[in-house]
Amino acid sequence: MCLIYHLNNVATKNIIAYLNKGEKLTGINYDIWHKKITFLPNEQELYEHLTTAVTRPPEGNTAQHCRDLEIFDAWSKKDRCTPFTLLSCMHDNLIGAYEHCDTAKAMWD
C-alpha cells in the first residue's frame, strides 16, 4: 500500500512539473489551462473539492456528530492542499487574485 501511495505521489508530482513547464494561467489562456489543470485534481481524487462546498457540522456530542466532524476534518485537510496545486499552475502575477480564497471551490469558481 505504501509503495502504491508513493508511486501515485511521484506520478502526481511529475504531472504538476510537466504542466508547469508549459503555459501557466495568464488570464487570457483560461480555456486551455482549464482543460489541462482539470486533469490534476481528477488524478489526485480532489476534483470534488473544486465543485462541492462542505460546511462544518453543527455542534453536538452524538456519535453521528463525531463521524460528521471526522469527515469534515478529512475534507478540510485535502481542501487546504488543493489550492497549492492550482496556484502552482498560475502565472505569478495572478496568484494574489486567488490567495484570499477560503476554499478550493472558491478559487475554482
Beta strands, then each sheet from edge to edge (+ up, - down):
end
